[in-house]
Amino acid sequence: MGSDVRVTDGEFGPEVRPEGTLAGHTLLCLHGDPRLGGTPQDALPTARELARRTGFTVVCARYRPRFPQAVDDVYAAWEHCHARGPVAVVGKRLGGTLAASLLLRLRDEGATPPTCAVLTSPLLDFTLDAPSLLFNAAADRTVDAETLRLRALAYVGTASRTDPLLSPLHGNLHGLPPVQLHAAGTEVLLDDTLSFATRAAHSGVAVDVRIYEDASAQGMRQVEAAAEFLRGWCGSEKVGAAGG
């Protein structure tokens, strides 16, 4: 794939567009850092690599750091992208939560789903009782388990922690599009990924799970795997750059 991309300010957040791209698939990219916050700009390095490797335009959407407002913001961004054509969605941590929530909401509404989804270290169960939160607390250098609990509490507010749009692991996973999940074996959210993958597979969803030795082992291996998954399910719209 070509290496030239340009970043512009869009209505819903930064947009990364590879040179020589025709109208086709859009990737809705949802950021999320260990503090359950961050900004769309945090997703730009990954968005650039995915744009280069797939040839798709990537929209790094903004969302408010509260439930359910964040779900509504992501839904609005999805409608914006869907107006252009087919959409795939990628999300990390809280962004992965929101990507999964979007799949459930669209399925329940009978709307056209994303072509596929890629979830990286998603927080999928806000009850926060997964064993890995305890067992991997000392090994995970990317997320402090206690800080995660405090930030999660601020995000949840007064909502039920088992609401499927908040905690997708508690939802019905039948009828979802193909999903790829990434996690490190040492991270505190490992069990969310494993449990979701198991339940989704039991529900007939096409699932691709990638577990890495630790966070440092993910790196470009994850980006390469995600790009391959996206190209496989979406098809590449990349064409030669003009004059190239």
N, C-alpha and C positions, 0 to 999 in steps of 0.2 A: 504494500500500500504506500501511497505517497506520504511525504513527511510534512507538507505545508498545510497549516491550518490557520484560520483567523478567528479571533474572539470578538464578539460584538455584544453590546448591551441590549437585551431583549425585554419584552414586556414582563416576563415572569422570572427573569434572571439571565446571567451570561449565556450566550450561545456560541458553541464551537462548531465551525463549519470547515470541512476539508476542502481544499482547492480541487476543482474538477468534479464536483458532486452534482448530480441531478436530483430533482425532487424524488424522494423515496422514503425510506424508514427514518424515523427520528428516535433518538434515545432520550428518555426522560431520566435525568440523573439527579438523585436525591442525596445530598450530603448528610453527614452525621459524624460527630467526633466523640471521643470518650466522655465528654461532658454533656452529651445529649443536646448539643447545640451546634455551634459553628455557623458558617456562612456558605453560600453557593461557591464563593471563591475557593474554599477548601477543596472542592471537588474538581477544580480545573485541571490539575496535573493528570488525574485519571481520565477526565473527559477528553483531554487532548490526545492521550494515548489511544483511547477507544475510538475516537474520531479518525485518527490516522490508520488504525488497524482494520476498521470496518467500512470506512467511507461514509458513515452516517453523520448527520447533524446531531449534536448533543446539546440539550437544553438543561442547564443546571438551575433547577427551580428553587425559588425562595419559599419558605414556609415559616409560620409563627411557631414558637417553641412551646405550644400548649395544645392539649387535646380538648375538644375535637377540632379546633381551628386548623391545626396542622393538616389533618385529613382533608378538610375542605379546600385548603390552599393547594394541596397536591392534586386533588380532583380537578380544580380549575386549570392547573397547569397541564394536566393530561388532556382536557378538552381542547386546550389551545394547540397542543401538539397533534392531537387526533384529527383536527380540522385540516392538517396538512397531508395526512395519509397514515399508513400503519405506524404503530409506536411499540417500542420495547422499553422496559423500565429497569433501571439499575439503582441500587441503594446500599448505603453502608451504615451500620449501627442503627441509629434512629431512622435514617433514610431507608434502611432495609425494612424496618418495622412498617414505615409508611408505604413502601412499595408493596408489601404483602397485604396491607390494609386496602390499598387501591384494588388489588386483584379481587378481594372478597366483595368490596362494594360494587364493582362493575359486574361481577358475576351475579350478585343478588338483584341488581337492577335490570339484568338481561341485556346489558350494553355490550358492545364490541370490546373484547378484552385486549390487553397488550399481546403482542406476538409471543413474547416470552419475558422472563424476569431473571435478574441476577441479584442475589442478596449476599452481602458480605458482612459477616459477624453481626447479624441482626439481633435486636432485642425483641423477642417474639412473645414473651410471657412476663407481664408486669406484676405478677404475683411474686416474682423474684425468689422463688423457692427451689430453683434448679441446683442440684448438688455441685455442679462445676463452679458456682459462685463462691462456694466454700473451698472446694478442693484445689481450685486453680488460683485462688486469691494471691498466694505468694509468688506464683510463677508468672502471672500476667503483668507485664510491665507497661502495658498500654492503657489499662483501665484499673482504677482503684475501686474495689467492690463497694466500699462504704460511700464514696463519692457518687458512684453510680446510683445507689439507693436514694440518696438525697436528691439528685437531679431527676430521677424517675418520679419521685413523689411530687416535685414541683410541676412536672409535665402532666401527670395524671389528674391532679386536682381532686374533684369530688366524684369522678367517674368510677364505675365498677371496674376493678382490675381484670375481670374476666370478660369484659366487653370485647367481642371478636375484632372490632375495628381498632381497639387499643392493643389487645393481645391476640394476634392472629392465630397463635397456637391453640386457642380455645374455640376457634371457629370451625365450620364445616369446610373442608378443603377440597371437596369434590368439584370437578369442572374447572379447575384452574389451568392456565396455560403452562407450558414447560418452565421449570424453575431450576436454576443452577445456584448452589449455595457454597460459600467459602468460609472457612474458619480455621483458626490455629488450634492445635491440640492442647495448648497451654492456656487458652484464654477463658475468662470467667463466663462468657456467653456460649461456650461450646455446646452445652446441652440444649440450648434453644435451637441451634442449627440442626443437631442430630435428631431431636424430637420432631421438629417440623418436617424434616426430610422423610422420616419414617412414616408419619401420619399422611403426608402428601402421597407417598408411594402406595400406601394401603388404600388411598382414595382414587387411585388410577391416574395420578399426575405423573408426567415424565419428569424425573428428578435426576440431576447430576450433582453429586456432592464431592467437594474437594477439601480434604483436611490436611493441613500443613504441620510440620514439626513445631514451628513457633511462628510468631509474627514476622520475624526477619526473613523467614523462608518463603513468605507469601510473595511480596514484591511483584516483580514483573511476571513471575509464574502465574499469578492470579490474573493479571491483566491479559496475558496471552490466552489463558484458558477461557476467560470471559469473552474475549473477542472472537475466538473460535466458536464458542457456543452461540453467540449472537449472529455470526455469519451463517452458521448452520441452520438456525431456525428462521432467520429473517431474509437471508439472501443478501448479497452485496450489491449496492447501487453505485459502486465506485466506477467511474469512467476515467479515461485519461484526461489529464488537465489540458485545457485549450492550448493548442500549439505543441503539446508534448506527445 
